[in-house]
């Protein structure tokens, strides 16, 4: 889009309506003001840019003038040298004699130096012995003279060997043999310097400050000497012709001895040795990591407080130590993290160390975020995930072992049930499992990191829910097997199911206690997450406990099948099947249920038994040979209701039993109502129980003694009620 098109679009946006033309003067004035402001801004920016450019050009011009002046002066010097040689007729001869004299003096100096070499070395060795004594903490006042003497001898040796490069091999070997004792002296001195370098912090802490100052002077002198050597080597390499004409460039130290680098290496080695000790202690006691590393901050504090005034400012000694120590700390933690045998607890200590490290370094005035490399290479979140993985792996092993032991007992059913102070039965694994879980949560709480605690709790909840599902699967299989083949099944299935049910209540209480203990210790964000996770585990325990109760009812009603199979058959009339049913239920309730089952669950069990009794009673209309003789059936049902009422009100509130068993009034209405009013009874039944099964009603009508096709069709013609509210009791009657 070109400029004209852009302008056209802009105008069309501003002048959309005819009345917008009245705005043209105000728009023009506004654009004029904006243009003036932009022009002024551009003018100011251009002026500043021109000033910067002019200043740069002036600097360049001044530099060019300076270079030209230097060249002119150098040319004048060269011209004067040439003229001076031409002015003196005997200059070549004088120059030759001067060289001979210099060589003669050099030979005299060489002879004198070689003659006094042994004496000088003996003096140096004597000073070294007298200084050192038996203790590194000696002040060693002769250290600087020793260094000076060794430096002078080394310079003399280097010059001598340099001048002997043109000699034959035998003479050069003879000359080298004169200096061979020097190597041993230098080795002793270097060893002394290394020991002092590795113990500088301990020396200052012990008050031996003078020795550290002398060491610093030696390292500083050696550093300047090395800088000179490197500069001369660079000059000789770049200006070989000039170097060949000036003797001063060819004299002096020939080799950089690298004392500064060795000194830094000693500092690194001393700290590295301390880290090795920490690593060994960490393998034995990970909880002692923080205490084992306290020396790290003590050393840095000592360096910061005392070393700057003992050493050259250019060294920036605190920053130097900080970089060395921090790098070693990074490598140390990395080596720990990479250990294959590292467990979850040890890994958590390493993760927590970063927070401690940051806090301690803050006290030293250091921002950890500015240090390189990053302490954990920026992988803290990955390490947290790895920690959670290790914890989960360990917990899975523990809990799976507990599940295996408990389910093996449940299947084999030995007499090893445990009982609490209320004589409620339980499996042995629940207490142990929550002891381990609480231990892991407490370790996570020590981290002071909400994300770590949430991660541990989430994984614990996942394992708990997995255990709940496994229990339900084991119960389903075992109880189904018992109901299918009860004669060959191992005894004790009911007692063990009760024990599992009790465990669910116990675990729910443990979980609730854990939630109450943990959530107040965390921020609202994390406490809400943890509370929600633990609440879901509690809901799972409640659901599993309810499933256990239902399976207990299945076991009890497996023994009641013969009694229910006789209902509504000829033997039912005038019989005592309901009495037998309630007597059997009573025997189960008194022993083992009331004795072994948690009191809260016992009430639920009786309620389920009441509902299952009524459900099985109504389902009995499908029994083979069932026939409802209206008068006799209603009389027998009333008798059964009386027996059932009297039994269940012993354990449940009267109103609760009445509310459940009142459905039999509708049942008797279907049995006794004549054909003409049958649909009215059916409608009343549906109104009270919207999920009433029409097929079941048809079956009731079919087994009436006066049943007819017309009566069955009355039921079939009625539409079932639409769902309204919660399922009713009749929804369980199929």
Phi, psi and omega in degrees: 000124181278180185296321181298319179294320178298316180297318181298316179298317181297317179296321180296330177287324182281326186242070182277330185238156180303322182291346177292342179297335179291344182275353187303314180300316181292322177296319180298316180295320179297313179296326178295317178297316179297320180296318180296319179296318179294319179299317180295320179295316179295320181297317180295317179296321179294320180298315179298319180296320178296321179296316179297317180296317179297318179297321178295318178296322178296318178297317179298317180296317179298321178296317178298320179295321180295318179297319179296320180295319179297317178300318180296318179295320179296321178295322177296317179298315179300319181294317179297321178298315180295318180294322180298321179295322182285333181288329181259115185292324184268020184303314179302321181291316179299318180298319181293316180296322179299318179296319180298319181295318180296318179296321180297315180295323178295322179294319178298316179297320179297316180297314181298318181295318180293323180293326182264006185296312182299319180296317180296316180295322178296319179295319179295316179298322180294317179296322178297317181292316182293326181290316192286313183061226182244002189222131178296340182280359175299144182292337178052065183293340183269007185299318180293314176301321178299315180296319179298313181297315180297320179297317179296317180294320179296319178296317177298316178298315182298318179295318181296314180293327178293318180288339183269008182298334181272352180284165178285169188297322183294315180295321179294321178296321178298317180295319180296327180294330177298326185266359183301323178297336181299326183300319180293319179296316179297322180297316179296316180296315180297321177297319178299315179297319179297317180296316179297318181298322181284346183240022184301315182296318179294325179295315179293320179297328180274357178093002180274062185288324183302320181296321179293322178296316179298320177299316181298321178297321179294313181296322179295316179296318179294323179296316179294324177296318179295322178297321178294318179300313181295322178294317179295320178297321178293320180293317179296325179288323184274332185227066184298320182295315180295319181296325181291343184263349182235119182294328183299332179284336183269354180260175179095184181299143184254337186231137174283122186272347171067034179296325181297315179295320178294322179298314178296323178296325178293319177300316180296317181295320180297314178292322179299322178296323177294321179294326177298320177296321178296319180299319179294318180292325180296323180297329180271325185215086180300331181294340181270013183301314185297314181294323182293339183255011181295331179301330183302311182283328176297318178298312181295324178295318178298315179297315182295322185281326192240331189285326184303324180278354180261349188224162181302136180302328183297339180287337185048062194300322180295315178298323179297310178298317182300315180296318179295310182296316182296319178298318178294322178297316178301312181294323179297310180296322179298318179295324178293315182297326184277359179291127183294335183269009182296128178264174184297317181298319179294319179297321179296321178300322179293317179297317181291335181298330181299317179296316178297319180298314180299318181294316181294319180292329176299323177295336177271001181079024183246133174266115184299327182297339180273351183274147177234140356284169176298144190304316179245026180057027179069018185253027183300316180297320178297321179292324176299316178297320178295320177300313179299322178297318179295317180298313182297318180299315179295314182294322177299318178297313181298309185293322177298323177295318178297316180297317180300315180294315182293316181291327176297318177294320181297321182284316183275337176051059171284167182274066183234025178294146177261154181230138179271190183294339177267009181063025173276134182287153178201162175274152186287344190275339189298313182298314180299318182299314182286335173297317179292319180297314180297325178297316180293322179293321178296321176298317179295323178297327179297341182287342185057026178239112182301324182295324179293316180297316179300316180299316180295316181296317180301317180291322177298316180297319179300317180292323178296317179294323177297320178295321178300316180295321180294321178298316181296321180294315180297316179298315180304311184295313185292317182288323175298320178295321179296315182291334180278322186221063187292332183293326182262354183288152178288141180291160174098009183298321181293316181299318181289326176293322175299317180299318179295319178299316178299321179300324180296319177294316180298317180293323177297319178294318177300316182296319179296321178295319178298317179298316181295330181279323188275314189300323179293344185273354185241167177293166184301319182303309184283325181295323178294320178297316182292317180299318180295319181295314181291326176297322178295324176294319178298317177301321178296320178295320179297316179297319179293320177298317178297321177296321177299317180298316179299323179287330173298318177298320178301317181297314181297315184285345173298323178285343183265001182305313181301320182293317180288331178293340180272349183297142176066006172266179184299324182288345181288323184295123179077005182266184182236039180301318181294324176297317178297321180297309182293328178294318178296315179299319180300317182298320177292321182294318182289323180208110021254354195299305184296327182283324190253341189266142175307138186301321179295323180284332182298318178298320177294324179296315181297320179298316178296322178296321179297312181293319181294323178300312180293320179298313179295324178300312182289326179290343182293353178297346178266003180300146177295128179085009180291133179211127183259105171275116199306302184296309182296321182296315181297320178297317181292323179297318179298322178295317179296320180297318180299316179296314181297316178303308184300327180286307189287336177287352172291334186243339185234156176300145183302316183296325180293316179295317180298318180298328180278313188279353179295345178299335180293337175297316177294322180299315180292331176297320177294329183282319192261344185289132176297165183306321187295326182254010185297319183293331178294316177298321180295317179297319179296321178298314180295325181294324180280328182226092189295334181264025175301131184278115181301326181296323179292319179298317177302318180296320177299315181294323183296326184268004171293146182294335180257022184297144177215166179300322182297319179295319179295320180295329176302319180290316183296327183287341183282135178280137176292153179290149174285153179304133178214103179085198183288156175301145179260176180302320185293345175294339178276346182269112185254000000 
